[in-house]
Amino acid sequence: MPKNGSDVTSAAIRLARAYTNRKLIIRCRQQPFLSFNDWFIASTSKANGIPKDVGEWVLSFDYNSIESLEKLFDEYPNQIACVIMEPFTDELPKDGFLEKVKLICEKAGTVLIFDEIICGFRTHVSGGQSIYNVTPHLSTFGKGIANGYPMAVLCGRSDIMKLGNMDKNVFLLSCTFGGETIGITAADACIDFMLLEKTPEAMTEYGTALMQHFNSLISKHDLCKFIRISGHPARPELRFKNNGQTDLALKTLFMQKMFEHHIFMERIALSHSHGKDELSATKSALDIVIPFLNTCIKNDQVNNEIIGNTVVPVFTY
C-alpha cells in the first residue's frame, strides 16, 4: 500500500504505461513537483544520477494552453501513455480546459491522471475534479485523506486498475511499511469527519474571506504587481514578484513581520482547525504588515529590514 504522494503517482504512471504499452509522459510545466521518483525528476534540473534517456520520455505543456498539448500529440502520435497534472494550482481552468484535455486523451487512447494530492480533501472530498465535473481515468490522493497519517490512494477506471493485480505482472509497490493499516483506519475516520463537518466548504469559506481581505489591502496599497494571492479559496497560492520574477527578499520580509505577530505564513495551507479567531488574528497582522511592506518597497529598504538570511526555494528547476 503506498504511503506518500510520490509513490502513488508513480504507481499511476506504471499502470498507464502497462495499459497503453507506450512510454511517453506529458506533465504540466507550471506544476513543479509530482514525484521524487526518476520518471519525474529526470525532467528537471535535479536529474543527476538518472540516465539521460529517462528525461527524454517526459514532455511538458502549459496549463490553460490546449494548443501546447495538441502540439505534443501531433508530434508524437500513438506514443503518449499518459497526461499527468493537478486539476489546478494558483491558476484555475479557463474555457473548458480540463474537459478539452480529457477529450484529447480519449481520442488518442491516452490515460489522463489527475494528481489530487493537494486539491483532494481541501477543495472537495472527491477532489478538484468534482468542482469542474471532469473525471480522469486515474486519480491519486495523499495524506489529506487520513489527516496526515502515511496514506495514499490510487483509484480510477476498473479496466486500468485491474492491471494492478498480481497476475497481471504490474507489481506496483512493495515497502517495509506497506502492510501497516493505521492509515486506513485514520482515513476512514477522517472522511467521515470531513463529510459530517463539511470541511472543504468550511475551508473554502475561510479562504474566501482571507483572500478578499488580502486583495483589498494589496489594492489599497498599490502592491498588485508585487504580491498576488490567487487560486481556489481552499488552497490559495501566495506569490511575491518584482519585475515578473520571484522576489525572495520580499517574501522573507513578509514572513518575518507576520511572525512578529505570531502568524507563520510561509505559504497558505488551510485546515479545518482554522476558525474565526485565527482569521481575525491573521487579518489584524496583515493590516499592519502590508502597509509596512509598501513603505519598504517605496524606500528601497526591503533588504535592509531583513534579519538573518533570505529564504531559498525548495524546488529550483
Buried (B, 14 or more C-beta within 10 A) or exposed (E): BBBBBBBBBBBBBBBBBBBBEBBBBBBBBBBEBBBBBBBBBBBBEBBEEBEEEBBEBBBBBEBBBBEBBBEBBEEBEEBBBBBBBBBBBBBBBEEEBBBBBBBBBEEBEBBBBBBBBBBBBBBBBBBBBBBBEBBBBBBBBBBBBBBEBBBBBBBBBEEBBEBBEEEEEBEBBEEEEEEBEEBBEBBEEBBEEBEEEEBBEBBBBBBBBBBEBBBEBBEEBEBEEBBBBBBBBBBBBBBBBBEEEEBBBBBBBBBBBBBEBEBEBEEBEBBBEBEEEBBEEBBEBBEEBBBBBBEBBEEEEBEEBBEEEBBEEEEEE
